[in-house]
Amino acid sequence: MNQQELRSCPVCDGNLTQEVKLVGVEYKGVKFKYSQPGQWCTECGRFLKS
Ligand SMILES: [Zn+2]
């Protein structure tokens, strides 16, 4: 085992997918978008880790 990977979401126990998602954030009234590669929960949409 050379890499520890999550199999399910620790929050909702949903399935995780390895993908790149476009994330929108708002900082001081200005919106930014960036690509965040990592593991995403298909249930709650939470980003787990890269
Ligand atoms: Zn989840």
mmCIF file of the protein (N, C-alpha, C, O) and its ligand, coordinates in Angstrom:
data_MODEL
# 
_entry.id   MODEL 
# 
loop_
_entity.id 
_entity.type 
_entity.pdbx_number_of_molecules 
1 polymer     1 
2 non-polymer 1 
# 
_entity_poly.entity_id                      1 
_entity_poly.type                           'polypeptide(L)' 
_entity_poly.nstd_linkage                   no 
_entity_poly.nstd_monomer                   no 
_entity_poly.pdbx_seq_one_letter_code       MNQQELRSCPVCDGNLTQEVKLVGVEYKGVKFKYSQPGQWCTECGRFLKS 
_entity_poly.pdbx_seq_one_letter_code_can   MNQQELRSCPVCDGNLTQEVKLVGVEYKGVKFKYSQPGQWCTECGRFLKS 
_entity_poly.pdbx_strand_id                 A 
# 
loop_
_entity_poly_seq.entity_id 
_entity_poly_seq.num 
_entity_poly_seq.mon_id 
_entity_poly_seq.hetero 
1 1  MET n 
1 2  ASN n 
1 3  GLN n 
1 4  GLN n 
1 5  GLU n 
1 6  LEU n 
1 7  ARG n 
1 8  SER n 
1 9  CYS n 
1 10 PRO n 
1 11 VAL n 
1 12 CYS n 
1 13 ASP n 
1 14 GLY n 
1 15 ASN n 
1 16 LEU n 
1 17 THR n 
1 18 GLN n 
1 19 GLU n 
1 20 VAL n 
1 21 LYS n 
1 22 LEU n 
1 23 VAL n 
1 24 GLY n 
1 25 VAL n 
1 26 GLU n 
1 27 TYR n 
1 28 LYS n 
1 29 GLY n 
1 30 VAL n 
1 31 LYS n 
1 32 PHE n 
1 33 LYS n 
1 34 TYR n 
1 35 SER n 
1 36 GLN n 
1 37 PRO n 
1 38 GLY n 
1 39 GLN n 
1 40 TRP n 
1 41 CYS n 
1 42 THR n 
1 43 GLU n 
1 44 CYS n 
1 45 GLY n 
1 46 ARG n 
1 47 PHE n 
1 48 LEU n 
1 49 LYS n 
1 50 SER n 
# 
loop_
_struct_asym.id 
_struct_asym.entity_id 
A 1 
B 2 
# 
loop_
_chem_comp.id 
_chem_comp.type 
_chem_comp.mon_nstd_flag 
ARG 'L-peptide linking' y 
ASN 'L-peptide linking' y 
ASP 'L-peptide linking' y 
CYS 'L-peptide linking' y 
GLN 'L-peptide linking' y 
GLU 'L-peptide linking' y 
GLY 'peptide linking'   y 
LEU 'L-peptide linking' y 
LYS 'L-peptide linking' y 
MET 'L-peptide linking' y 
PHE 'L-peptide linking' y 
PRO 'L-peptide linking' y 
SER 'L-peptide linking' y 
THR 'L-peptide linking' y 
TRP 'L-peptide linking' y 
TYR 'L-peptide linking' y 
VAL 'L-peptide linking' y 
ZN  non-polymer         . 
# 
_pdbx_entity_nonpoly.entity_id   2 
_pdbx_entity_nonpoly.name        ? 
_pdbx_entity_nonpoly.comp_id     ZN 
# 
_pdbx_nonpoly_scheme.asym_id         B 
_pdbx_nonpoly_scheme.entity_id       2 
_pdbx_nonpoly_scheme.mon_id          ZN 
_pdbx_nonpoly_scheme.ndb_seq_num     1 
_pdbx_nonpoly_scheme.pdb_seq_num     101 
_pdbx_nonpoly_scheme.auth_seq_num    101 
_pdbx_nonpoly_scheme.pdb_mon_id      ZN 
_pdbx_nonpoly_scheme.auth_mon_id     ZN 
_pdbx_nonpoly_scheme.pdb_strand_id   A 
_pdbx_nonpoly_scheme.pdb_ins_code    . 
# 
loop_
_atom_site.group_PDB 
_atom_site.id 
_atom_site.type_symbol 
_atom_site.label_atom_id 
_atom_site.label_alt_id 
_atom_site.label_comp_id 
_atom_site.label_asym_id 
_atom_site.label_entity_id 
_atom_site.label_seq_id 
_atom_site.pdbx_PDB_ins_code 
_atom_site.Cartn_x 
_atom_site.Cartn_y 
_atom_site.Cartn_z 
_atom_site.occupancy 
_atom_site.B_iso_or_equiv 
_atom_site.pdbx_formal_charge 
_atom_site.auth_seq_id 
_atom_site.auth_comp_id 
_atom_site.auth_asym_id 
_atom_site.auth_atom_id 
_atom_site.pdbx_PDB_model_num 
ATOM   1   N  N  . MET A 1 1  ? 0.856   -1.195 0.000   1.00 0.00 ? 1   MET A N  1 
ATOM   2   C  CA . MET A 1 1  ? 0.000   0.000  0.000   1.00 0.00 ? 1   MET A CA 1 
ATOM   3   C  C  . MET A 1 1  ? 0.892   1.245  0.000   1.00 0.00 ? 1   MET A C  1 
ATOM   4   O  O  . MET A 1 1  ? 1.534   1.554  1.004   1.00 0.00 ? 1   MET A O  1 
ATOM   5   N  N  . ASN A 1 2  ? 0.926   1.935  -1.099  1.00 0.00 ? 2   ASN A N  1 
ATOM   6   C  CA . ASN A 1 2  ? 1.815   3.083  -1.196  1.00 0.00 ? 2   ASN A CA 1 
ATOM   7   C  C  . ASN A 1 2  ? 1.077   4.418  -1.130  1.00 0.00 ? 2   ASN A C  1 
ATOM   8   O  O  . ASN A 1 2  ? 1.699   5.469  -0.977  1.00 0.00 ? 2   ASN A O  1 
ATOM   9   N  N  . GLN A 1 3  ? -0.234  4.374  -1.244  1.00 0.00 ? 3   GLN A N  1 
ATOM   10  C  CA . GLN A 1 3  ? -0.986  5.622  -1.173  1.00 0.00 ? 3   GLN A CA 1 
ATOM   11  C  C  . GLN A 1 3  ? -2.301  5.372  -0.460  1.00 0.00 ? 3   GLN A C  1 
ATOM   12  O  O  . GLN A 1 3  ? -3.065  4.469  -0.801  1.00 0.00 ? 3   GLN A O  1 
ATOM   13  N  N  . GLN A 1 4  ? -2.535  6.196  0.532   1.00 0.00 ? 4   GLN A N  1 
ATOM   14  C  CA . GLN A 1 4  ? -3.769  6.033  1.278   1.00 0.00 ? 4   GLN A CA 1 
ATOM   15  C  C  . GLN A 1 4  ? -4.902  6.768  0.582   1.00 0.00 ? 4   GLN A C  1 
ATOM   16  O  O  . GLN A 1 4  ? -4.837  7.981  0.381   1.00 0.00 ? 4   GLN A O  1 
ATOM   17  N  N  . GLU A 1 5  ? -5.921  6.042  0.224   1.00 0.00 ? 5   GLU A N  1 
ATOM   18  C  CA . GLU A 1 5  ? -7.046  6.658  -0.448  1.00 0.00 ? 5   GLU A CA 1 
ATOM   19  C  C  . GLU A 1 5  ? -8.330  6.443  0.331   1.00 0.00 ? 5   GLU A C  1 
ATOM   20  O  O  . GLU A 1 5  ? -8.575  5.379  0.899   1.00 0.00 ? 5   GLU A O  1 
ATOM   21  N  N  . LEU A 1 6  ? -9.123  7.472  0.338   1.00 0.00 ? 6   LEU A N  1 
ATOM   22  C  CA . LEU A 1 6  ? -10.424 7.356  0.967   1.00 0.00 ? 6   LEU A CA 1 
ATOM   23  C  C  . LEU A 1 6  ? -11.361 6.612  0.036   1.00 0.00 ? 6   LEU A C  1 
ATOM   24  O  O  . LEU A 1 6  ? -11.348 6.818  -1.178  1.00 0.00 ? 6   LEU A O  1 
ATOM   25  N  N  . ARG A 1 7  ? -12.161 5.759  0.610   1.00 0.00 ? 7   ARG A N  1 
ATOM   26  C  CA . ARG A 1 7  ? -13.125 5.001  -0.193  1.00 0.00 ? 7   ARG A CA 1 
ATOM   27  C  C  . ARG A 1 7  ? -14.526 5.573  -0.066  1.00 0.00 ? 7   ARG A C  1 
ATOM   28  O  O  . ARG A 1 7  ? -15.345 5.486  -0.981  1.00 0.00 ? 7   ARG A O  1 
ATOM   29  N  N  . SER A 1 8  ? -14.774 6.159  1.095   1.00 0.00 ? 8   SER A N  1 
ATOM   30  C  CA . SER A 1 8  ? -16.101 6.736  1.309   1.00 0.00 ? 8   SER A CA 1 
ATOM   31  C  C  . SER A 1 8  ? -15.966 8.028  2.105   1.00 0.00 ? 8   SER A C  1 
ATOM   32  O  O  . SER A 1 8  ? -14.981 8.251  2.809   1.00 0.00 ? 8   SER A O  1 
ATOM   33  N  N  . CYS A 1 9  ? -16.964 8.850  1.972   1.00 0.00 ? 9   CYS A N  1 
ATOM   34  C  CA . CYS A 1 9  ? -16.957 10.146 2.629   1.00 0.00 ? 9   CYS A CA 1 
ATOM   35  C  C  . CYS A 1 9  ? -17.052 9.985  4.148   1.00 0.00 ? 9   CYS A C  1 
ATOM   36  O  O  . CYS A 1 9  ? -17.946 9.288  4.628   1.00 0.00 ? 9   CYS A O  1 
ATOM   37  N  N  . PRO A 1 10 ? -16.160 10.608 4.911   1.00 0.00 ? 10  PRO A N  1 
ATOM   38  C  CA . PRO A 1 10 ? -16.208 10.513 6.374   1.00 0.00 ? 10  PRO A CA 1 
ATOM   39  C  C  . PRO A 1 10 ? -17.384 11.279 6.971   1.00 0.00 ? 10  PRO A C  1 
ATOM   40  O  O  . PRO A 1 10 ? -17.735 11.085 8.135   1.00 0.00 ? 10  PRO A O  1 
ATOM   41  N  N  . VAL A 1 11 ? -17.980 12.140 6.176   1.00 0.00 ? 11  VAL A N  1 
ATOM   42  C  CA . VAL A 1 11 ? -19.084 12.960 6.672   1.00 0.00 ? 11  VAL A CA 1 
ATOM   43  C  C  . VAL A 1 11 ? -20.429 12.253 6.480   1.00 0.00 ? 11  VAL A C  1 
ATOM   44  O  O  . VAL A 1 11 ? -21.215 12.130 7.420   1.00 0.00 ? 11  VAL A O  1 
ATOM   45  N  N  . CYS A 1 12 ? -20.684 11.789 5.247   1.00 0.00 ? 12  CYS A N  1 
ATOM   46  C  CA . CYS A 1 12 ? -21.995 11.214 4.949   1.00 0.00 ? 12  CYS A CA 1 
ATOM   47  C  C  . CYS A 1 12 ? -21.905 9.770  4.473   1.00 0.00 ? 12  CYS A C  1 
ATOM   48  O  O  . CYS A 1 12 ? -22.925 9.144  4.184   1.00 0.00 ? 12  CYS A O  1 
ATOM   49  N  N  . ASP A 1 13 ? -20.685 9.238  4.391   1.00 0.00 ? 13  ASP A N  1 
ATOM   50  C  CA . ASP A 1 13 ? -20.454 7.861  3.970   1.00 0.00 ? 13  ASP A CA 1 
ATOM   51  C  C  . ASP A 1 13 ? -20.822 7.627  2.502   1.00 0.00 ? 13  ASP A C  1 
ATOM   52  O  O  . ASP A 1 13 ? -21.073 6.493  2.093   1.00 0.00 ? 13  ASP A O  1 
ATOM   53  N  N  . GLY A 1 14 ? -20.852 8.701  1.717   1.00 0.00 ? 14  GLY A N  1 
ATOM   54  C  CA . GLY A 1 14 ? -21.142 8.578  0.291   1.00 0.00 ? 14  GLY A CA 1 
ATOM   55  C  C  . GLY A 1 14 ? -19.921 8.125  -0.487  1.00 0.00 ? 14  GLY A C  1 
ATOM   56  O  O  . GLY A 1 14 ? -18.824 8.010  0.060   1.00 0.00 ? 14  GLY A O  1 
ATOM   57  N  N  . ASN A 1 15 ? -20.127 7.870  -1.765  1.00 0.00 ? 15  ASN A N  1 
ATOM   58  C  CA . ASN A 1 15 ? -19.036 7.432  -2.623  1.00 0.00 ? 15  ASN A CA 1 
ATOM   59  C  C  . ASN A 1 15 ? -18.153 8.597  -3.022  1.00 0.00 ? 15  ASN A C  1 
ATOM   60  O  O  . ASN A 1 15 ? -18.618 9.727  -3.174  1.00 0.00 ? 15  ASN A O  1 
ATOM   61  N  N  . LEU A 1 16 ? -16.865 8.306  -3.192  1.00 0.00 ? 16  LEU A N  1 
ATOM   62  C  CA . LEU A 1 16 ? -15.926 9.329  -3.621  1.00 0.00 ? 16  LEU A CA 1 
ATOM   63  C  C  . LEU A 1 16 ? -15.513 9.094  -5.061  1.00 0.00 ? 16  LEU A C  1 
ATOM   64  O  O  . LEU A 1 16 ? -15.370 7.955  -5.506  1.00 0.00 ? 16  LEU A O  1 
ATOM   65  N  N  . THR A 1 17 ? -15.325 10.186 -5.779  1.00 0.00 ? 17  THR A N  1 
ATOM   66  C  CA . THR A 1 17 ? -14.813 10.085 -7.129  1.00 0.00 ? 17  THR A CA 1 
ATOM   67  C  C  . THR A 1 17 ? -13.571 10.951 -7.258  1.00 0.00 ? 17  THR A C  1 
ATOM   68  O  O  . THR A 1 17 ? -13.473 12.022 -6.659  1.00 0.00 ? 17  THR A O  1 
ATOM   69  N  N  . GLN A 1 18 ? -12.628 10.466 -8.050  1.00 0.00 ? 18  GLN A N  1 
ATOM   70  C  CA . GLN A 1 18 ? -11.410 11.228 -8.329  1.00 0.00 ? 18  GLN A CA 1 
ATOM   71  C  C  . GLN A 1 18 ? -11.635 12.037 -9.590  1.00 0.00 ? 18  GLN A C  1 
ATOM   72  O  O  . GLN A 1 18 ? -11.721 11.483 -10.686 1.00 0.00 ? 18  GLN A O  1 
ATOM   73  N  N  . GLU A 1 19 ? -11.729 13.336 -9.435  1.00 0.00 ? 19  GLU A N  1 
ATOM   74  C  CA . GLU A 1 19 ? -11.977 14.172 -10.602 1.00 0.00 ? 19  GLU A CA 1 
ATOM   75  C  C  . GLU A 1 19 ? -11.573 15.617 -10.334 1.00 0.00 ? 19  GLU A C  1 
ATOM   76  O  O  . GLU A 1 19 ? -11.228 16.004 -9.218  1.00 0.00 ? 19  GLU A O  1 
ATOM   77  N  N  . VAL A 1 20 ? -11.634 16.393 -11.412 1.00 0.00 ? 20  VAL A N  1 
ATOM   78  C  CA . VAL A 1 20 ? -11.335 17.813 -11.300 1.00 0.00 ? 20  VAL A CA 1 
ATOM   79  C  C  . VAL A 1 20 ? -12.643 18.580 -11.413 1.00 0.00 ? 20  VAL A C  1 
ATOM   80  O  O  . VAL A 1 20 ? -13.390 18.431 -12.380 1.00 0.00 ? 20  VAL A O  1 
ATOM   81  N  N  . LYS A 1 21 ? -12.897 19.385 -10.426 1.00 0.00 ? 21  LYS A N  1 
ATOM   82  C  CA . LYS A 1 21 ? -14.118 20.178 -10.447 1.00 0.00 ? 21  LYS A CA 1 
ATOM   83  C  C  . LYS A 1 21 ? -13.793 21.656 -10.448 1.00 0.00 ? 21  LYS A C  1 
ATOM   84  O  O  . LYS A 1 21 ? -12.784 22.103 -9.904  1.00 0.00 ? 21  LYS A O  1 
ATOM   85  N  N  . LEU A 1 22 ? -14.685 22.395 -11.079 1.00 0.00 ? 22  LEU A N  1 
ATOM   86  C  CA . LEU A 1 22 ? -14.546 23.841 -11.084 1.00 0.00 ? 22  LEU A CA 1 
ATOM   87  C  C  . LEU A 1 22 ? -15.252 24.385 -9.841  1.00 0.00 ? 22  LEU A C  1 
ATOM   88  O  O  . LEU A 1 22 ? -16.451 24.187 -9.640  1.00 0.00 ? 22  LEU A O  1 
ATOM   89  N  N  . VAL A 1 23 ? -14.467 25.077 -9.018  1.00 0.00 ? 23  VAL A N  1 
ATOM   90  C  CA . VAL A 1 23 ? -14.984 25.565 -7.751  1.00 0.00 ? 23  VAL A CA 1 
ATOM   91  C  C  . VAL A 1 23 ? -15.111 27.077 -7.796  1.00 0.00 ? 23  VAL A C  1 
ATOM   92  O  O  . VAL A 1 23 ? -14.196 27.781 -8.224  1.00 0.00 ? 23  VAL A O  1 
ATOM   93  N  N  . GLY A 1 24 ? -16.240 27.556 -7.356  1.00 0.00 ? 24  GLY A N  1 
ATOM   94  C  CA . GLY A 1 24 ? -16.441 28.991 -7.288  1.00 0.00 ? 24  GLY A CA 1 
ATOM   95  C  C  . GLY A 1 24 ? -16.345 29.483 -5.849  1.00 0.00 ? 24  GLY A C  1 
ATOM   96  O  O  . GLY A 1 24 ? -16.969 28.919 -4.951  1.00 0.00 ? 24  GLY A O  1 
ATOM   97  N  N  . VAL A 1 25 ? -15.577 30.517 -5.640  1.00 0.00 ? 25  VAL A N  1 
ATOM   98  C  CA . VAL A 1 25 ? -15.477 31.105 -4.304  1.00 0.00 ? 25  VAL A CA 1 
ATOM   99  C  C  . VAL A 1 25 ? -15.701 32.609 -4.407  1.00 0.00 ? 25  VAL A C  1 
ATOM   100 O  O  . VAL A 1 25 ? -15.483 33.223 -5.451  1.00 0.00 ? 25  VAL A O  1 
ATOM   101 N  N  . GLU A 1 26 ? -16.138 33.174 -3.300  1.00 0.00 ? 26  GLU A N  1 
ATOM   102 C  CA . GLU A 1 26 ? -16.342 34.614 -3.278  1.00 0.00 ? 26  GLU A CA 1 
ATOM   103 C  C  . GLU A 1 26 ? -15.522 35.211 -2.152  1.00 0.00 ? 26  GLU A C  1 
ATOM   104 O  O  . GLU A 1 26 ? -15.628 34.800 -0.996  1.00 0.00 ? 26  GLU A O  1 
ATOM   105 N  N  . TYR A 1 27 ? -14.711 36.179 -2.505  1.00 0.00 ? 27  TYR A N  1 
ATOM   106 C  CA . TYR A 1 27 ? -13.845 36.809 -1.520  1.00 0.00 ? 27  TYR A CA 1 
ATOM   107 C  C  . TYR A 1 27 ? -13.973 38.319 -1.626  1.00 0.00 ? 27  TYR A C  1 
ATOM   108 O  O  . TYR A 1 27 ? -13.648 38.918 -2.652  1.00 0.00 ? 27  TYR A O  1 
ATOM   109 N  N  . LYS A 1 28 ? -14.448 38.913 -0.557  1.00 0.00 ? 28  LYS A N  1 
ATOM   110 C  CA . LYS A 1 28 ? -14.665 40.360 -0.513  1.00 0.00 ? 28  LYS A CA 1 
ATOM   111 C  C  . LYS A 1 28 ? -15.509 40.851 -1.687  1.00 0.00 ? 28  LYS A C  1 
ATOM   112 O  O  . LYS A 1 28 ? -15.229 41.884 -2.294  1.00 0.00 ? 28  LYS A O  1 
ATOM   113 N  N  . GLY A 1 29 ? -16.552 40.072 -1.984  1.00 0.00 ? 29  GLY A N  1 
ATOM   114 C  CA . GLY A 1 29 ? -17.479 40.485 -3.025  1.00 0.00 ? 29  GLY A CA 1 
ATOM   115 C  C  . GLY A 1 29 ? -17.045 40.171 -4.444  1.00 0.00 ? 29  GLY A C  1 
ATOM   116 O  O  . GLY A 1 29 ? -17.783 40.434 -5.394  1.00 0.00 ? 29  GLY A O  1 
ATOM   117 N  N  . VAL A 1 30 ? -15.847 39.607 -4.593  1.00 0.00 ? 30  VAL A N  1 
ATOM   118 C  CA . VAL A 1 30 ? -15.346 39.246 -5.923  1.00 0.00 ? 30  VAL A CA 1 
ATOM   119 C  C  . VAL A 1 30 ? -15.359 37.736 -6.060  1.00 0.00 ? 30  VAL A C  1 
ATOM   120 O  O  . VAL A 1 30 ? -14.873 37.010 -5.193  1.00 0.00 ? 30  VAL A O  1 
ATOM   121 N  N  . LYS A 1 31 ? -15.926 37.278 -7.167  1.00 0.00 ? 31  LYS A N  1 
ATOM   122 C  CA . LYS A 1 31 ? -16.015 35.842 -7.368  1.00 0.00 ? 31  LYS A CA 1 
ATOM   123 C  C  . LYS A 1 31 ? -14.846 35.310 -8.193  1.00 0.00 ? 31  LYS A C  1 
ATOM   124 O  O  . LYS A 1 31 ? -14.442 35.889 -9.202  1.00 0.00 ? 31  LYS A O  1 
ATOM   125 N  N  . PHE A 1 32 ? -14.329 34.193 -7.723  1.00 0.00 ? 32  PHE A N  1 
ATOM   126 C  CA . PHE A 1 32 ? -13.248 33.520 -8.433  1.00 0.00 ? 32  PHE A CA 1 
ATOM   127 C  C  . PHE A 1 32 ? -13.675 32.102 -8.764  1.00 0.00 ? 32  PHE A C  1 
ATOM   128 O  O  . PHE A 1 32 ? -14.526 31.515 -8.096  1.00 0.00 ? 32  PHE A O  1 
ATOM   129 N  N  . LYS A 1 33 ? -13.069 31.571 -9.805  1.00 0.00 ? 33  LYS A N  1 
ATOM   130 C  CA . LYS A 1 33 ? -13.267 30.154 -10.091 1.00 0.00 ? 33  LYS A CA 1 
ATOM   131 C  C  . LYS A 1 33 ? -11.915 29.508 -10.322 1.00 0.00 ? 33  LYS A C  1 
ATOM   132 O  O  . LYS A 1 33 ? -11.027 30.083 -10.952 1.00 0.00 ? 33  LYS A O  1 
ATOM   133 N  N  . TYR A 1 34 ? -11.782 28.309 -9.801  1.00 0.00 ? 34  TYR A N  1 
ATOM   134 C  CA . TYR A 1 34 ? -10.541 27.579 -10.029 1.00 0.00 ? 34  TYR A CA 1 
ATOM   135 C  C  . TYR A 1 34 ? -10.820 26.089 -10.115 1.00 0.00 ? 34  TYR A C  1 
ATOM   136 O  O  . TYR A 1 34 ? -11.835 25.605 -9.615  1.00 0.00 ? 34  TYR A O  1 
ATOM   137 N  N  . SER A 1 35 ? -9.907  25.367 -10.756 1.00 0.00 ? 35  SER A N  1 
ATOM   138 C  CA . SER A 1 35 ? -10.050 23.925 -10.888 1.00 0.00 ? 35  SER A CA 1 
ATOM   139 C  C  . SER A 1 35 ? -9.408  23.234 -9.702  1.00 0.00 ? 35  SER A C  1 
ATOM   140 O  O  . SER A 1 35 ? -8.246  23.480 -9.381  1.00 0.00 ? 35  SER A O  1 
ATOM   141 N  N  . GLN A 1 36 ? -10.164 22.374 -9.059  1.00 0.00 ? 36  GLN A N  1 
ATOM   142 C  CA . GLN A 1 36 ? -9.662  21.669 -7.898  1.00 0.00 ? 36  GLN A CA 1 
ATOM   143 C  C  . GLN A 1 36 ? -9.678  20.158 -8.145  1.00 0.00 ? 36  GLN A C  1 
ATOM   144 O  O  . GLN A 1 36 ? -10.729 19.522 -8.061  1.00 0.00 ? 36  GLN A O  1 
ATOM   145 N  N  . PRO A 1 37 ? -8.510  19.588 -8.448  1.00 0.00 ? 37  PRO A N  1 
ATOM   146 C  CA . PRO A 1 37 ? -8.437  18.141 -8.594  1.00 0.00 ? 37  PRO A CA 1 
ATOM   147 C  C  . PRO A 1 37 ? -8.380  17.461 -7.240  1.00 0.00 ? 37  PRO A C  1 
ATOM   148 O  O  . PRO A 1 37 ? -7.718  17.944 -6.321  1.00 0.00 ? 37  PRO A O  1 
ATOM   149 N  N  . GLY A 1 38 ? -9.066  16.357 -7.120  1.00 0.00 ? 38  GLY A N  1 
ATOM   150 C  CA . GLY A 1 38 ? -9.042  15.640 -5.847  1.00 0.00 ? 38  GLY A CA 1 
ATOM   151 C  C  . GLY A 1 38 ? -10.196 14.670 -5.761  1.00 0.00 ? 38  GLY A C  1 
ATOM   152 O  O  . GLY A 1 38 ? -10.804 14.300 -6.766  1.00 0.00 ? 38  GLY A O  1 
ATOM   153 N  N  . GLN A 1 39 ? -10.482 14.265 -4.536  1.00 0.00 ? 39  GLN A N  1 
ATOM   154 C  CA . GLN A 1 39 ? -11.565 13.325 -4.314  1.00 0.00 ? 39  GLN A CA 1 
ATOM   155 C  C  . GLN A 1 39 ? -12.799 14.074 -3.840  1.00 0.00 ? 39  GLN A C  1 
ATOM   156 O  O  . GLN A 1 39 ? -12.767 14.830 -2.869  1.00 0.00 ? 39  GLN A O  1 
ATOM   157 N  N  . TRP A 1 40 ? -13.883 13.837 -4.557  1.00 0.00 ? 40  TRP A N  1 
ATOM   158 C  CA . TRP A 1 40 ? -15.129 14.525 -4.273  1.00 0.00 ? 40  TRP A CA 1 
ATOM   159 C  C  . TRP A 1 40 ? -16.201 13.527 -3.878  1.00 0.00 ? 40  TRP A C  1 
ATOM   160 O  O  . TRP A 1 40 ? -16.292 12.437 -4.443  1.00 0.00 ? 40  TRP A O  1 
ATOM   161 N  N  . CYS A 1 41 ? -17.001 13.906 -2.916  1.00 0.00 ? 41  CYS A N  1 
ATOM   162 C  CA . CYS A 1 41 ? -18.118 13.058 -2.506  1.00 0.00 ? 41  CYS A CA 1 
ATOM   163 C  C  . CYS A 1 41 ? -19.285 13.278 -3.464  1.00 0.00 ? 41  CYS A C  1 
ATOM   164 O  O  . CYS A 1 41 ? -19.659 14.412 -3.762  1.00 0.00 ? 41  CYS A O  1 
ATOM   165 N  N  . THR A 1 42 ? -19.849 12.172 -3.938  1.00 0.00 ? 42  THR A N  1 
ATOM   166 C  CA . THR A 1 42 ? -20.974 12.278 -4.859  1.00 0.00 ? 42  THR A CA 1 
ATOM   167 C  C  . THR A 1 42 ? -22.276 12.574 -4.132  1.00 0.00 ? 42  THR A C  1 
ATOM   168 O  O  . THR A 1 42 ? -23.266 12.964 -4.751  1.00 0.00 ? 42  THR A O  1 
ATOM   169 N  N  . GLU A 1 43 ? -22.274 12.390 -2.820  1.00 0.00 ? 43  GLU A N  1 
ATOM   170 C  CA . GLU A 1 43 ? -23.495 12.597 -2.051  1.00 0.00 ? 43  GLU A CA 1 
ATOM   171 C  C  . GLU A 1 43 ? -23.638 14.032 -1.564  1.00 0.00 ? 43  GLU A C  1 
ATOM   172 O  O  . GLU A 1 43 ? -24.646 14.687 -1.831  1.00 0.00 ? 43  GLU A O  1 
ATOM   173 N  N  . CYS A 1 44 ? -22.637 14.514 -0.857  1.00 0.00 ? 44  CYS A N  1 
ATOM   174 C  CA . CYS A 1 44 ? -22.746 15.847 -0.279  1.00 0.00 ? 44  CYS A CA 1 
ATOM   175 C  C  . CYS A 1 44 ? -21.932 16.884 -1.045  1.00 0.00 ? 44  CYS A C  1 
ATOM   176 O  O  . CYS A 1 44 ? -21.997 18.076 -0.743  1.00 0.00 ? 44  CYS A O  1 
ATOM   177 N  N  . GLY A 1 45 ? -21.156 16.427 -2.049  1.00 0.00 ? 45  GLY A N  1 
ATOM   178 C  CA . GLY A 1 45 ? -20.414 17.351 -2.883  1.00 0.00 ? 45  GLY A CA 1 
ATOM   179 C  C  . GLY A 1 45 ? -19.195 17.950 -2.217  1.00 0.00 ? 45  GLY A C  1 
ATOM   180 O  O  . GLY A 1 45 ? -18.629 18.925 -2.712  1.00 0.00 ? 45  GLY A O  1 
ATOM   181 N  N  . ARG A 1 46 ? -18.783 17.370 -1.091  1.00 0.00 ? 46  ARG A N  1 
ATOM   182 C  CA . ARG A 1 46 ? -17.678 17.890 -0.329  1.00 0.00 ? 46  ARG A CA 1 
ATOM   183 C  C  . ARG A 1 46 ? -16.339 17.494 -0.967  1.00 0.00 ? 46  ARG A C  1 
ATOM   184 O  O  . ARG A 1 46 ? -16.187 16.394 -1.499  1.00 0.00 ? 46  ARG A O  1 
ATOM   185 N  N  . PHE A 1 47 ? -15.385 18.411 -0.900  1.00 0.00 ? 47  PHE A N  1 
ATOM   186 C  CA . PHE A 1 47 ? -14.034 18.103 -1.353  1.00 0.00 ? 47  PHE A CA 1 
ATOM   187 C  C  . PHE A 1 47 ? -13.271 17.462 -0.206  1.00 0.00 ? 47  PHE A C  1 
ATOM   188 O  O  . PHE A 1 47 ? -13.191 18.018 0.889   1.00 0.00 ? 47  PHE A O  1 
ATOM   189 N  N  . LEU A 1 48 ? -12.713 16.291 -0.469  1.00 0.00 ? 48  LEU A N  1 
ATOM   190 C  CA . LEU A 1 48 ? -12.017 15.584 0.603   1.00 0.00 ? 48  LEU A CA 1 
ATOM   191 C  C  . LEU A 1 48 ? -10.530 15.868 0.630   1.00 0.00 ? 48  LEU A C  1 
ATOM   192 O  O  . LEU A 1 48 ? -9.999  16.354 1.628   1.00 0.00 ? 48  LEU A O  1 
ATOM   193 N  N  . LYS A 1 49 ? -9.861  15.564 -0.469  1.00 0.00 ? 49  LYS A N  1 
ATOM   194 C  CA . LYS A 1 49 ? -8.429  15.831 -0.516  1.00 0.00 ? 49  LYS A CA 1 
ATOM   195 C  C  . LYS A 1 49 ? -7.946  15.731 -1.946  1.00 0.00 ? 49  LYS A C  1 
ATOM   196 O  O  . LYS A 1 49 ? -8.632  15.187 -2.811  1.00 0.00 ? 49  LYS A O  1 
ATOM   197 N  N  . SER A 1 50 ? -6.744  16.267 -2.189  1.00 0.00 ? 50  SER A N  1 
ATOM   198 C  CA . SER A 1 50 ? -6.160  16.206 -3.509  1.00 0.00 ? 50  SER A CA 1 
ATOM   199 C  C  . SER A 1 50 ? -5.284  14.987 -3.631  1.00 0.00 ? 50  SER A C  1 
ATOM   200 O  O  . SER A 1 50 ? -4.692  14.755 -4.686  1.00 0.00 ? 50  SER A O  1 
HETATM 201 ZN ZN . ZN  B 2 .  ? -20.237 13.156 1.684   1.00 0.00 2 101 ZN  A ZN 1 
# 
